[in-house]
Amino acid sequence: MSDTDSFIDEVSDELRRERLFRLFRKWGPYVIAALVLLVAASAWNEWRKSQETAAAEARGAAIAAALEAKDPEARLTALDAVDGGVAVAFLKAQALAESGKTDAAVAMLDTIIAAGAAGQIYHDAATLKKLSLQRDGLTPEQRIGTLELLVGPDAPFRLVALEMRAVARIEAGDPDGARDDLGAAMADPQASQGLRGRAAALLQAIGGSLDRAG
């Protein structure tokens, strides 16, 4: 290979990396926002099913009112007044994170993860949210290790975890593994159009083929 060819390859690789990270910066927040909405919807559905008492109805209404607050500090104050278990704890962690109180948010997420009675939905959601908050302080390999537990066929947030693991694998120098994750996510019948679009863009950024989603 000539020096010119080598230089062109290096420039092409650098452009692909820049494109990849621009895509992740653009869509990363939407992935986490979707996760938060899924948890909020799950909490709301649970309380709708248990609306046999006035207390349950009042609790659900209080959570709905708190979530309408745009300011995270105001939302946190409103949620502090609600006795809602792990669902409210997760929403409070989100409000803390939005307020810039990352350490407090992580501590609250840890309590959810450690709670055996929390259920898989809240356990996995808290784990994913914690990963997103601590992303810069963890190696790609550490993130991959945690995400391994969240990509099983019955995992409630499997598609989100696959997408996050694909990014971590790219950063770890494993583009083939990333292509497999993105292809699996795109092929899943539960995948949204938004996820398919993000996965397709990432595949193209790392030189993958859309045939993997077939």
Backbone as JSON Lines, residues from 0, in Angstrom:
{"i":0,"aa":"M","n":[0.85,-1.19,0.0],"ca":[0.0,0.0,0.0],"c":[0.89,1.24,0.0]}
{"i":1,"aa":"S","n":[0.57,2.22,-0.88],"ca":[1.36,3.43,-0.95],"c":[1.07,4.34,0.22]}
{"i":2,"aa":"D","n":[1.98,5.32,0.44],"ca":[1.75,6.29,1.51],"c":[0.46,7.06,1.28]}
{"i":3,"aa":"T","n":[0.17,7.34,0.0],"ca":[-1.07,8.07,-0.32],"c":[-2.29,7.27,0.07]}
{"i":4,"aa":"D","n":[-2.3,5.96,-0.29],"ca":[-3.43,5.1,0.06],"c":[-3.58,5.01,1.57]}
{"i":5,"aa":"S","n":[-2.47,4.88,2.27],"ca":[-2.51,4.79,3.73],"c":[-3.1,6.06,4.33]}
{"i":6,"aa":"F","n":[-2.69,7.2,3.78],"ca":[-3.21,8.47,4.29],"c":[-4.71,8.57,4.05]}
{"i":7,"aa":"I","n":[-5.15,8.18,2.87],"ca":[-6.59,8.23,2.55],"c":[-7.38,7.33,3.49]}
{"i":8,"aa":"D","n":[-6.86,6.13,3.78],"ca":[-7.53,5.22,4.7],"c":[-7.64,5.83,6.08]}
{"i":9,"aa":"E","n":[-6.56,6.48,6.54],"ca":[-6.59,7.1,7.87],"c":[-7.63,8.21,7.93]}
{"i":10,"aa":"V","n":[-7.68,9.02,6.88],"ca":[-8.67,10.11,6.83],"c":[-10.08,9.53,6.82]}
{"i":11,"aa":"S","n":[-10.29,8.47,6.03],"ca":[-11.62,7.85,5.96],"c":[-12.03,7.29,7.31]}
{"i":12,"aa":"D","n":[-11.1,6.63,8.01],"ca":[-11.4,6.1,9.34],"c":[-11.76,7.22,10.3]}
{"i":13,"aa":"E","n":[-11.02,8.31,10.24],"ca":[-11.29,9.44,11.14],"c":[-12.65,10.05,10.86]}
{"i":14,"aa":"L","n":[-13.0,10.18,9.59],"ca":[-14.31,10.72,9.22],"c":[-15.42,9.82,9.72]}
{"i":15,"aa":"R","n":[-15.22,8.49,9.62],"ca":[-16.24,7.56,10.11],"c":[-16.41,7.69,11.61]}
{"i":16,"aa":"R","n":[-15.29,7.83,12.34],"ca":[-15.38,7.98,13.79],"c":[-16.12,9.26,14.16]}
{"i":17,"aa":"E","n":[-15.78,10.35,13.47],"ca":[-16.44,11.62,13.77],"c":[-17.93,11.52,13.49]}
{"i":18,"aa":"R","n":[-18.28,10.87,12.4],"ca":[-19.7,10.72,12.06],"c":[-20.42,9.89,13.11]}
{"i":19,"aa":"L","n":[-19.77,8.81,13.54],"ca":[-20.36,7.94,14.55],"c":[-20.67,8.7,15.83]}
{"i":20,"aa":"F","n":[-19.69,9.46,16.33],"ca":[-19.9,10.13,17.61],"c":[-20.86,11.31,17.48]}
{"i":21,"aa":"R","n":[-20.92,11.91,16.28],"ca":[-21.95,12.94,16.07],"c":[-23.33,12.31,16.16]}
{"i":22,"aa":"L","n":[-23.47,11.13,15.57],"ca":[-24.76,10.43,15.62],"c":[-25.13,10.08,17.05]}
{"i":23,"aa":"F","n":[-24.15,9.58,17.83],"ca":[-24.46,9.19,19.2],"c":[-24.82,10.41,20.04]}
{"i":24,"aa":"R","n":[-24.08,11.51,19.86],"ca":[-24.41,12.72,20.62],"c":[-25.8,13.23,20.26]}
{"i":25,"aa":"K","n":[-26.17,13.05,18.99],"ca":[-27.47,13.53,18.53],"c":[-28.6,12.69,19.09]}
{"i":26,"aa":"W","n":[-28.43,11.36,19.07],"ca":[-29.53,10.46,19.42],"c":[-29.45,9.88,20.82]}
{"i":27,"aa":"G","n":[-28.28,9.92,21.44],"ca":[-28.15,9.34,22.78],"c":[-29.22,9.81,23.76]}
{"i":28,"aa":"P","n":[-29.47,11.14,23.86],"ca":[-30.5,11.61,24.8],"c":[-31.88,11.06,24.5]}
{"i":29,"aa":"Y","n":[-32.19,10.83,23.21],"ca":[-33.5,10.3,22.86],"c":[-33.67,8.85,23.33]}
{"i":30,"aa":"V","n":[-32.58,8.09,23.29],"ca":[-32.63,6.71,23.77],"c":[-32.98,6.69,25.25]}
{"i":31,"aa":"I","n":[-32.3,7.52,26.05],"ca":[-32.56,7.57,27.49],"c":[-33.94,8.14,27.77]}
{"i":32,"aa":"A","n":[-34.36,9.15,27.0],"ca":[-35.69,9.72,27.2],"c":[-36.76,8.66,26.95]}
{"i":33,"aa":"A","n":[-36.55,7.84,25.93],"ca":[-37.51,6.76,25.65],"c":[-37.57,5.78,26.81]}
{"i":34,"aa":"L","n":[-36.42,5.5,27.4],"ca":[-36.36,4.6,28.55],"c":[-37.17,5.16,29.71]}
{"i":35,"aa":"V","n":[-37.01,6.45,29.99],"ca":[-37.74,7.08,31.09],"c":[-39.24,7.04,30.83]}
{"i":36,"aa":"L","n":[-39.64,7.31,29.6],"ca":[-41.06,7.28,29.27],"c":[-41.64,5.88,29.43]}
{"i":37,"aa":"L","n":[-40.86,4.86,29.07],"ca":[-41.33,3.48,29.23],"c":[-41.56,3.15,30.7]}
{"i":38,"aa":"V","n":[-40.65,3.59,31.56],"ca":[-40.8,3.33,32.99],"c":[-42.0,4.09,33.55]}
{"i":39,"aa":"A","n":[-42.15,5.34,33.15],"ca":[-43.28,6.13,33.62],"c":[-44.6,5.49,33.18]}
{"i":40,"aa":"A","n":[-44.63,5.02,31.93],"ca":[-45.84,4.36,31.43],"c":[-46.12,3.08,32.19]}
{"i":41,"aa":"S","n":[-45.06,2.32,32.49],"ca":[-45.23,1.08,33.25],"c":[-45.78,1.37,34.64]}
{"i":42,"aa":"A","n":[-45.24,2.4,35.28],"ca":[-45.72,2.77,36.61],"c":[-47.19,3.18,36.55]}
{"i":43,"aa":"W","n":[-47.51,3.97,35.54],"ca":[-48.89,4.44,35.4],"c":[-49.83,3.25,35.18]}
{"i":44,"aa":"N","n":[-49.45,2.31,34.34],"ca":[-50.3,1.15,34.07],"c":[-50.51,0.3,35.32]}
{"i":45,"aa":"E","n":[-49.45,0.16,36.12],"ca":[-49.58,-0.61,37.35],"c":[-50.62,0.02,38.27]}
{"i":46,"aa":"W","n":[-50.54,1.33,38.39],"ca":[-51.5,1.99,39.28],"c":[-52.92,1.99,38.68]}
{"i":47,"aa":"R","n":[-53.02,2.05,37.37],"ca":[-54.35,1.97,36.76],"c":[-54.99,0.62,37.08]}
{"i":48,"aa":"K","n":[-54.17,-0.44,37.06],"ca":[-54.69,-1.77,37.36],"c":[-55.09,-1.91,38.83]}
{"i":49,"aa":"S","n":[-54.48,-1.11,39.67],"ca":[-54.77,-1.24,41.11],"c":[-55.62,-0.09,41.64]}
{"i":50,"aa":"Q","n":[-56.4,0.52,40.75],"ca":[-57.21,1.66,41.17],"c":[-58.48,1.19,41.89]}
{"i":51,"aa":"E","n":[-58.31,0.32,42.83],"ca":[-59.45,-0.17,43.6],"c":[-59.66,0.66,44.85]}
{"i":52,"aa":"T","n":[-58.7,1.47,45.18],"ca":[-58.81,2.29,46.38],"c":[-58.58,3.74,46.02]}
{"i":53,"aa":"A","n":[-59.12,4.61,46.85],"ca":[-58.94,6.05,46.63],"c":[-57.47,6.43,46.75]}
{"i":54,"aa":"A","n":[-56.75,5.72,47.62],"ca":[-55.33,6.03,47.81],"c":[-54.54,5.77,46.54]}
{"i":55,"aa":"A","n":[-54.84,4.65,45.87],"ca":[-54.13,4.33,44.63],"c":[-54.43,5.36,43.56]}
{"i":56,"aa":"E","n":[-55.69,5.79,43.48],"ca":[-56.06,6.79,42.49],"c":[-55.35,8.11,42.78]}
{"i":57,"aa":"A","n":[-55.32,8.5,44.04],"ca":[-54.67,9.75,44.41],"c":[-53.18,9.71,44.12]}
{"i":58,"aa":"R","n":[-52.56,8.55,44.37],"ca":[-51.14,8.4,44.12],"c":[-50.84,8.53,42.63]}
{"i":59,"aa":"G","n":[-51.65,7.88,41.81],"ca":[-51.46,7.97,40.36],"c":[-51.63,9.39,39.86]}
{"i":60,"aa":"A","n":[-52.63,10.09,40.4],"ca":[-52.87,11.47,40.0],"c":[-51.71,12.37,40.42]}
{"i":61,"aa":"A","n":[-51.15,12.11,41.6],"ca":[-50.03,12.92,42.1],"c":[-48.79,12.73,41.22]}
{"i":62,"aa":"I","n":[-48.56,11.49,40.79],"ca":[-47.41,11.23,39.91],"c":[-47.6,11.92,38.57]}
{"i":63,"aa":"A","n":[-48.82,11.81,38.02],"ca":[-49.09,12.45,36.73],"c":[-48.89,13.96,36.83]}
{"i":64,"aa":"A","n":[-49.34,14.55,37.93],"ca":[-49.18,15.99,38.11],"c":[-47.71,16.36,38.24]}
{"i":65,"aa":"A","n":[-46.95,15.54,38.96],"ca":[-45.52,15.82,39.15],"c":[-44.78,15.77,37.82]}
{"i":66,"aa":"L","n":[-45.14,14.82,36.97],"ca":[-44.45,14.66,35.69],"c":[-44.74,15.81,34.73]}
{"i":67,"aa":"E","n":[-45.78,16.58,35.0],"ca":[-46.08,17.73,34.15],"c":[-45.13,18.89,34.41]}
{"i":68,"aa":"A","n":[-44.43,18.88,35.53],"ca":[-43.51,19.96,35.87],"c":[-42.29,19.91,34.95]}
{"i":69,"aa":"K","n":[-42.03,20.98,34.24],"ca":[-40.88,21.02,33.34],"c":[-39.58,21.19,34.1]}
{"i":70,"aa":"D","n":[-39.63,21.96,35.19],"ca":[-38.43,22.19,35.98],"c":[-38.13,20.96,36.83]}
{"i":71,"aa":"P","n":[-36.93,20.37,36.72],"ca":[-36.63,19.14,37.47],"c":[-36.68,19.32,38.98]}
{"i":72,"aa":"E","n":[-36.31,20.5,39.47],"ca":[-36.36,20.74,40.92],"c":[-37.81,20.73,41.4]}
{"i":73,"aa":"A","n":[-38.69,21.36,40.63],"ca":[-40.11,21.37,40.98],"c":[-40.69,19.96,40.91]}
{"i":74,"aa":"R","n":[-40.26,19.2,39.9],"ca":[-40.73,17.82,39.77],"c":[-40.27,16.98,40.95]}
{"i":75,"aa":"L","n":[-39.01,17.19,41.35],"ca":[-38.46,16.44,42.48],"c":[-39.22,16.75,43.76]}
{"i":76,"aa":"T","n":[-39.53,18.02,43.97],"ca":[-40.29,18.41,45.16],"c":[-41.66,17.75,45.17]}
{"i":77,"aa":"A","n":[-42.3,17.73,44.0],"ca":[-43.63,17.11,43.91],"c":[-43.55,15.61,44.14]}
{"i":78,"aa":"L","n":[-42.53,14.97,43.61],"ca":[-42.38,13.52,43.78],"c":[-42.02,13.16,45.21]}
{"i":79,"aa":"D","n":[-41.33,14.06,45.92],"ca":[-40.98,13.8,47.32],"c":[-42.23,13.61,48.18]}
{"i":80,"aa":"A","n":[-43.34,14.18,47.72],"ca":[-44.57,14.1,48.5],"c":[-45.39,12.86,48.17]}
{"i":81,"aa":"V","n":[-44.88,12.05,47.23],"ca":[-45.62,10.86,46.79],"c":[-44.95,9.6,47.33]}
{"i":82,"aa":"D","n":[-45.74,8.74,47.95],"ca":[-45.24,7.45,48.43],"c":[-45.52,6.42,47.34]}
{"i":83,"aa":"G","n":[-44.55,6.26,46.44],"ca":[-44.82,5.41,45.29],"c":[-43.82,4.3,45.05]}
{"i":84,"aa":"G","n":[-42.97,4.01,46.01],"ca":[-42.05,2.89,45.86],"c":[-41.0,3.1,44.79]}
{"i":85,"aa":"V","n":[-40.61,2.0,44.12],"ca":[-39.49,2.05,43.19],"c":[-39.79,2.9,41.95]}
{"i":86,"aa":"A","n":[-41.04,2.94,41.52],"ca":[-41.37,3.73,40.34],"c":[-41.09,5.2,40.58]}
{"i":87,"aa":"V","n":[-41.53,5.7,41.72],"ca":[-41.28,7.1,42.07],"c":[-39.8,7.32,42.3]}
{"i":88,"aa":"A","n":[-39.12,6.35,42.89],"ca":[-37.68,6.48,43.12],"c":[-36.94,6.65,41.78]}
{"i":89,"aa":"F","n":[-37.36,5.9,40.76],"ca":[-36.72,6.03,39.45],"c":[-36.97,7.42,38.87]}
{"i":90,"aa":"L","n":[-38.19,7.9,38.97],"ca":[-38.51,9.22,38.43],"c":[-37.79,10.32,39.19]}
{"i":91,"aa":"K","n":[-37.59,10.12,40.49],"ca":[-36.81,11.08,41.28],"c":[-35.35,11.06,40.85]}
{"i":92,"aa":"A","n":[-34.83,9.88,40.57],"ca":[-33.44,9.79,40.1],"c":[-33.28,10.54,38.78]}
{"i":93,"aa":"Q","n":[-34.27,10.43,37.9],"ca":[-34.23,11.17,36.64],"c":[-34.23,12.67,36.89]}
{"i":94,"aa":"A","n":[-35.07,13.12,37.82],"ca":[-35.13,14.55,38.13],"c":[-33.81,15.03,38.73]}
{"i":95,"aa":"L","n":[-33.22,14.22,39.59],"ca":[-31.92,14.57,40.18],"c":[-30.85,14.69,39.1]}
{"i":96,"aa":"A","n":[-30.86,13.76,38.16],"ca":[-29.88,13.79,37.07],"c":[-30.05,15.05,36.23]}
{"i":97,"aa":"E","n":[-31.29,15.41,35.94],"ca":[-31.55,16.61,35.15],"c":[-31.12,17.87,35.9]}
{"i":98,"aa":"S","n":[-31.13,17.8,37.23],"ca":[-30.73,18.94,38.05],"c":[-29.22,19.02,38.22]}
{"i":99,"aa":"G","n":[-28.5,18.07,37.65],"ca":[-27.05,18.06,37.77],"c":[-26.53,17.36,39.01]}
{"i":100,"aa":"K","n":[-27.42,16.71,39.76],"ca":[-27.03,16.01,40.99],"c":[-26.78,14.53,40.67]}
{"i":101,"aa":"T","n":[-25.73,14.31,39.9],"ca":[-25.47,12.97,39.38],"c":[-25.21,11.95,40.49]}
{"i":102,"aa":"D","n":[-24.41,12.32,41.48],"ca":[-24.08,11.37,42.55],"c":[-25.34,10.95,43.31]}
{"i":103,"aa":"A","n":[-26.21,11.9,43.58],"ca":[-27.46,11.58,44.29],"c":[-28.35,10.7,43.42]}
{"i":104,"aa":"A","n":[-28.37,10.98,42.12],"ca":[-29.17,10.17,41.2],"c":[-28.66,8.73,41.16]}
{"i":105,"aa":"V","n":[-27.35,8.57,41.07],"ca":[-26.75,7.23,41.04],"c":[-27.03,6.48,42.33]}
{"i":106,"aa":"A","n":[-26.94,7.17,43.46],"ca":[-27.22,6.53,44.75],"c":[-28.65,6.03,44.81]}
{"i":107,"aa":"M","n":[-29.58,6.82,44.28],"ca":[-30.98,6.39,44.29],"c":[-31.19,5.21,43.35]}
{"i":108,"aa":"L","n":[-30.53,5.24,42.21],"ca":[-30.63,4.12,41.27],"c":[-30.05,2.85,41.88]}
{"i":109,"aa":"D","n":[-28.99,2.99,42.66],"ca":[-28.39,1.82,43.32],"c":[-29.38,1.17,44.29]}
{"i":110,"aa":"T","n":[-30.19,1.98,44.96],"ca":[-31.17,1.41,45.89],"c":[-32.22,0.6,45.12]}
{"i":111,"aa":"I","n":[-32.57,1.07,43.93],"ca":[-33.54,0.34,43.11],"c":[-32.93,-0.97,42.63]}
{"i":112,"aa":"I","n":[-31.69,-0.9,42.15],"ca":[-31.01,-2.1,41.64],"c":[-30.86,-3.15,42.73]}
{"i":113,"aa":"A","n":[-30.6,-2.69,43.95],"ca":[-30.38,-3.62,45.06],"c":[-31.67,-4.17,45.65]}
{"i":114,"aa":"A","n":[-32.79,-3.54,45.33],"ca":[-34.07,-3.96,45.9],"c":[-34.58,-5.21,45.19]}
{"i":115,"aa":"G","n":[-34.59,-6.32,45.88],"ca":[-35.02,-7.57,45.28],"c":[-36.46,-7.56,44.83]}
{"i":116,"aa":"A","n":[-37.29,-6.75,45.5],"ca":[-38.71,-6.71,45.18],"c":[-39.04,-5.71,44.08]}
{"i":117,"aa":"A","n":[-38.01,-5.07,43.53],"ca":[-38.26,-4.02,42.54],"c":[-38.83,-4.57,41.24]}
{"i":118,"aa":"G","n":[-38.51,-5.8,40.9],"ca":[-38.96,-6.35,39.63],"c":[-37.96,-6.06,38.53]}
{"i":119,"aa":"Q","n":[-37.99,-6.9,37.49],"ca":[-36.97,-6.78,36.44],"c":[-37.08,-5.47,35.67]}
{"i":120,"aa":"I","n":[-38.29,-4.97,35.45],"ca":[-38.44,-3.73,34.68],"c":[-37.68,-2.6,35.35]}
{"i":121,"aa":"Y","n":[-37.91,-2.42,36.65],"ca":[-37.26,-1.31,37.34],"c":[-35.77,-1.57,37.55]}
{"i":122,"aa":"H","n":[-35.42,-2.82,37.81],"ca":[-34.0,-3.17,37.96],"c":[-33.23,-2.85,36.69]}
{"i":123,"aa":"D","n":[-33.75,-3.29,35.55],"ca":[-33.04,-3.08,34.29],"c":[-33.04,-1.61,33.89]}
{"i":124,"aa":"A","n":[-34.17,-0.94,34.1],"ca":[-34.24,0.49,33.77],"c":[-33.24,1.29,34.6]}
{"i":125,"aa":"A","n":[-33.16,0.98,35.88],"ca":[-32.22,1.68,36.76],"c":[-30.78,1.4,36.35]}
{"i":126,"aa":"T","n":[-30.5,0.17,35.94],"ca":[-29.14,-0.18,35.51],"c":[-28.76,0.59,34.25]}
{"i":127,"aa":"L","n":[-29.67,0.67,33.29],"ca":[-29.4,1.4,32.06],"c":[-29.21,2.89,32.31]}
{"i":128,"aa":"K","n":[-30.07,3.44,33.17],"ca":[-29.95,4.86,33.49],"c":[-28.63,5.14,34.2]}
{"i":129,"aa":"K","n":[-28.24,4.27,35.11],"ca":[-26.97,4.44,35.82],"c":[-25.8,4.39,34.83]}
{"i":130,"aa":"L","n":[-25.86,3.47,33.88],"ca":[-24.8,3.38,32.87],"c":[-24.69,4.67,32.08]}
{"i":131,"aa":"S","n":[-25.83,5.25,31.73],"ca":[-25.81,6.49,30.95],"c":[-25.21,7.63,31.75]}
{"i":132,"aa":"L","n":[-25.47,7.66,33.06],"ca":[-24.95,8.73,33.91],"c":[-23.45,8.57,34.16]}
{"i":133,"aa":"Q","n":[-22.99,7.33,34.25],"ca":[-21.58,7.07,34.56],"c":[-20.75,6.75,33.31]}
{"i":134,"aa":"R","n":[-21.31,6.97,32.16],"ca":[-20.68,6.55,30.91],"c":[-19.23,7.01,30.79]}
{"i":135,"aa":"D","n":[-18.97,8.27,31.09],"ca":[-17.61,8.8,30.9],"c":[-16.61,8.23,31.9]}
{"i":136,"aa":"G","n":[-17.1,7.67,33.0],"ca":[-16.2,7.13,34.01],"c":[-15.98,5.64,33.91]}
{"i":137,"aa":"L","n":[-16.59,5.01,32.91],"ca":[-16.46,3.56,32.72],"c":[-15.77,3.25,31.4]}
{"i":138,"aa":"T","n":[-15.03,2.18,31.38],"ca":[-14.43,1.74,30.12],"c":[-15.51,1.07,29.27]}
{"i":139,"aa":"P","n":[-15.31,1.02,27.95],"ca":[-16.27,0.31,27.11],"c":[-16.47,-1.13,27.56]}
{"i":140,"aa":"E","n":[-15.39,-1.77,28.0],"ca":[-15.48,-3.17,28.44],"c":[-16.36,-3.3,29.68]}
{"i":141,"aa":"Q","n":[-16.27,-2.34,30.59],"ca":[-17.11,-2.37,31.78],"c":[-18.58,-2.21,31.41]}
{"i":142,"aa":"R","n":[-18.86,-1.31,30.48],"ca":[-20.25,-1.12,30.05],"c":[-20.77,-2.36,29.35]}
{"i":143,"aa":"I","n":[-19.94,-2.97,28.52],"ca":[-20.34,-4.19,27.82],"c":[-20.67,-5.29,28.82]}
{"i":144,"aa":"G","n":[-19.84,-5.43,29.85],"ca":[-20.07,-6.46,30.86],"c":[-21.4,-6.3,31.56]}
{"i":145,"aa":"T","n":[-21.77,-5.06,31.87],"ca":[-23.07,-4.82,32.52],"c":[-24.22,-5.06,31.56]}
{"i":146,"aa":"L","n":[-24.06,-4.64,30.33],"ca":[-25.13,-4.77,29.34],"c":[-25.38,-6.22,28.94]}
{"i":147,"aa":"E","n":[-24.39,-7.09,29.13],"ca":[-24.58,-8.51,28.82],"c":[-25.79,-9.08,29.55]}
{"i":148,"aa":"L","n":[-26.06,-8.56,30.74],"ca":[-27.15,-9.08,31.56],"c":[-28.51,-8.52,31.14]}
{"i":149,"aa":"L","n":[-28.51,-7.58,30.2],"ca":[-29.75,-6.87,29.87],"c":[-30.21,-7.11,28.43]}
{"i":150,"aa":"V","n":[-29.54,-8.02,27.72],"ca":[-29.88,-8.23,26.31],"c":[-30.5,-9.6,26.04]}
{"i":151,"aa":"G","n":[-30.91,-10.29,27.08],"ca":[-31.56,-11.58,26.9],"c":[-32.88,-11.45,26.16]}
{"i":152,"aa":"P","n":[-33.38,-12.53,25.59],"ca":[-34.61,-12.46,24.78],"c":[-35.83,-11.96,25.53]}
{"i":153,"aa":"D","n":[-35.86,-12.15,26.85],"ca":[-37.02,-11.72,27.63],"c":[-36.75,-10.44,28.43]}
{"i":154,"aa":"A","n":[-35.59,-9.83,28.23],"ca":[-35.26,-8.61,28.98],"c":[-36.17,-7.48,28.53]}
{"i":155,"aa":"P","n":[-36.75,-6.72,29.46],"ca":[-37.73,-5.69,29.1],"c":[-37.18,-4.56,28.25]}
{"i":156,"aa":"F","n":[-35.89,-4.25,28.39],"ca":[-35.29,-3.16,27.62],"c":[-34.17,-3.69,26.72]}
{"i":157,"aa":"R","n":[-34.4,-4.86,26.17],"ca":[-33.39,-5.53,25.35],"c":[-32.9,-4.65,24.2]}
{"i":158,"aa":"L","n":[-33.82,-3.99,23.51],"ca":[-33.44,-3.22,22.33],"c":[-32.58,-2.01,22.7]}
{"i":159,"aa":"V","n":[-32.94,-1.34,23.8],"ca":[-32.13,-0.22,24.27],"c":[-30.73,-0.71,24.64]}
{"i":160,"aa":"A","n":[-30.69,-1.86,25.33],"ca":[-29.4,-2.41,25.77],"c":[-28.54,-2.83,24.57]}
{"i":161,"aa":"L","n":[-29.16,-3.4,23.54],"ca":[-28.41,-3.77,22.34],"c":[-27.81,-2.54,21.67]}
{"i":162,"aa":"E","n":[-28.59,-1.49,21.62],"ca":[-28.11,-0.25,21.0],"c":[-26.93,0.33,21.78]}
{"i":163,"aa":"M","n":[-27.07,0.35,23.11],"ca":[-25.99,0.87,23.95],"c":[-24.75,-0.01,23.88]}
{"i":164,"aa":"R","n":[-24.97,-1.35,23.82],"ca":[-23.82,-2.24,23.74],"c":[-23.1,-2.1,22.4]}
{"i":165,"aa":"A","n":[-23.86,-1.85,21.35],"ca":[-23.24,-1.65,20.04],"c":[-22.27,-0.47,20.07]}
{"i":166,"aa":"V","n":[-22.71,0.63,20.7],"ca":[-21.84,1.8,20.79],"c":[-20.6,1.47,21.62]}
{"i":167,"aa":"A","n":[-20.79,0.76,22.73],"ca":[-19.65,0.39,23.58],"c":[-18.69,-0.53,22.83]}
{"i":168,"aa":"R","n":[-19.23,-1.43,22.02],"ca":[-18.36,-2.34,21.26],"c":[-17.57,-1.58,20.19]}
{"i":169,"aa":"I","n":[-18.18,-0.57,19.6],"ca":[-17.45,0.25,18.64],"c":[-16.27,0.93,19.34]}
{"i":170,"aa":"E","n":[-16.54,1.48,20.51],"ca":[-15.49,2.16,21.25],"c":[-14.41,1.18,21.71]}
{"i":171,"aa":"A","n":[-14.79,-0.07,21.92],"ca":[-13.83,-1.09,22.35],"c":[-13.06,-1.7,21.19]}
{"i":172,"aa":"G","n":[-13.35,-1.25,19.97],"ca":[-12.65,-1.79,18.81],"c":[-13.21,-3.1,18.3]}
{"i":173,"aa":"D","n":[-14.52,-3.32,18.53],"ca":[-15.16,-4.55,18.08],"c":[-16.32,-4.21,17.14]}
{"i":174,"aa":"P","n":[-16.03,-3.73,15.94],"ca":[-17.1,-3.35,15.02],"c":[-17.97,-4.53,14.6]}
{"i":175,"aa":"D","n":[-17.39,-5.73,14.51],"ca":[-18.19,-6.9,14.13],"c":[-19.27,-7.17,15.18]}
{"i":176,"aa":"G","n":[-18.88,-7.11,16.46],"ca":[-19.86,-7.3,17.52],"c":[-20.93,-6.22,17.49]}
{"i":177,"aa":"A","n":[-20.51,-4.99,17.19],"ca":[-21.47,-3.89,17.1],"c":[-22.45,-4.12,15.96]}
{"i":178,"aa":"R","n":[-21.96,-4.59,14.83],"ca":[-22.84,-4.87,13.69],"c":[-23.85,-5.96,14.04]}
{"i":179,"aa":"D","n":[-23.41,-6.97,14.78],"ca":[-24.32,-8.03,15.2],"c":[-25.43,-7.47,16.09]}
{"i":180,"aa":"D","n":[-25.05,-6.61,17.04],"ca":[-26.04,-6.03,17.95],"c":[-27.03,-5.16,17.2]}
{"i":181,"aa":"L","n":[-26.53,-4.32,16.3],"ca":[-27.4,-3.42,15.55],"c":[-28.32,-4.21,14.62]}
{"i":182,"aa":"G","n":[-27.77,-5.26,14.0],"ca":[-28.6,-6.1,13.15],"c":[-29.69,-6.8,13.92]}
{"i":183,"aa":"A","n":[-29.36,-7.3,15.12],"ca":[-30.35,-7.97,15.96],"c":[-31.44,-7.01,16.4]}
{"i":184,"aa":"A","n":[-31.05,-5.78,16.72],"ca":[-32.04,-4.79,17.14],"c":[-32.98,-4.43,15.99]}
{"i":185,"aa":"M","n":[-32.43,-4.24,14.81],"ca":[-33.25,-3.88,13.65],"c":[-34.18,-5.01,13.24]}
{"i":186,"aa":"A","n":[-33.74,-6.26,13.45],"ca":[-34.55,-7.41,13.03],"c":[-35.67,-7.72,14.01]}
{"i":187,"aa":"D","n":[-35.61,-7.16,15.2],"ca":[-36.63,-7.44,16.21],"c":[-37.96,-6.8,15.8]}
{"i":188,"aa":"P","n":[-39.05,-7.57,15.79],"ca":[-40.34,-7.0,15.38],"c":[-40.84,-5.89,16.29]}
{"i":189,"aa":"Q","n":[-40.31,-5.82,17.51],"ca":[-40.72,-4.77,18.43],"c":[-39.95,-3.47,18.23]}
{"i":190,"aa":"A","n":[-38.97,-3.46,17.36],"ca":[-38.15,-2.26,17.15],"c":[-38.97,-1.14,16.55]}
{"i":191,"aa":"S","n":[-38.82,0.05,17.11],"ca":[-39.53,1.22,16.59],"c":[-38.84,1.74,15.34]}
{"i":192,"aa":"Q","n":[-39.53,2.6,14.61],"ca":[-38.92,3.2,13.44],"c":[-37.73,4.06,13.82]}
{"i":193,"aa":"G","n":[-37.84,4.73,14.97],"ca":[-36.73,5.56,15.43],"c":[-35.49,4.74,15.69]}
{"i":194,"aa":"L","n":[-35.67,3.6,16.37],"ca":[-34.52,2.73,16.64],"c":[-33.93,2.18,15.35]}
{"i":195,"aa":"R","n":[-34.8,1.77,14.44],"ca":[-34.3,1.23,13.17],"c":[-33.47,2.28,12.42]}
{"i":196,"aa":"G","n":[-33.95,3.52,12.47],"ca":[-33.22,4.59,11.79],"c":[-31.85,4.84,12.41]}
{"i":197,"aa":"R","n":[-31.81,4.86,13.75],"ca":[-30.53,5.08,14.44],"c":[-29.56,3.93,14.16]}
{"i":198,"aa":"A","n":[-30.09,2.7,14.24],"ca":[-29.24,1.53,14.01],"c":[-28.71,1.51,12.58]}
{"i":199,"aa":"A","n":[-29.55,1.86,11.62],"ca":[-29.12,1.89,10.22],"c":[-28.02,2.93,10.02]}
{"i":200,"aa":"A","n":[-28.18,4.09,10.65],"ca":[-27.16,5.15,10.52],"c":[-25.84,4.71,11.14]}
{"i":201,"aa":"L","n":[-25.91,4.05,12.3],"ca":[-24.68,3.58,12.94],"c":[-24.01,2.48,12.11]}
{"i":202,"aa":"L","n":[-24.83,1.59,11.55],"ca":[-24.28,0.54,10.7],"c":[-23.51,1.14,9.51]}
{"i":203,"aa":"Q","n":[-24.12,2.12,8.89],"ca":[-23.46,2.75,7.75],"c":[-22.19,3.47,8.18]}
{"i":204,"aa":"A","n":[-22.22,4.06,9.39],"ca":[-21.05,4.8,9.88],"c":[-19.86,3.89,10.12]}
{"i":205,"aa":"I","n":[-20.13,2.61,10.44],"ca":[-19.01,1.69,10.69],"c":[-18.83,0.7,9.54]}
{"i":206,"aa":"G","n":[-19.45,1.01,8.42],"ca":[-19.24,0.17,7.24],"c":[-20.0,-1.12,7.26]}
{"i":207,"aa":"G","n":[-21.17,-1.13,7.93],"ca":[-21.97,-2.34,7.99],"c":[-22.98,-2.42,6.86]}
{"i":208,"aa":"S","n":[-23.62,-3.56,6.74],"ca":[-24.62,-3.79,5.71],"c":[-25.99,-3.88,6.35]}
{"i":209,"aa":"L","n":[-26.98,-3.26,5.71],"ca":[-28.35,-3.34,6.21],"c":[-28.92,-4.75,6.06]}
{"i":210,"aa":"D","n":[-28.24,-5.62,5.31],"ca":[-28.7,-7.0,5.16],"c":[-28.68,-7.74,6.49]}
{"i":211,"aa":"R","n":[-27.9,-7.25,7.47],"ca":[-27.84,-7.91,8.77],"c":[-29.18,-7.86,9.49]}
{"i":212,"aa":"A","n":[-30.01,-6.92,9.1],"ca":[-31.31,-6.79,9.76],"c":[-32.34,-7.71,9.15]}
{"i":213,"aa":"G","n":[-32.0,-8.39,8.1],"ca":[-32.95,-9.26,7.43],"c":[-33.13,-10.58,8.12]}
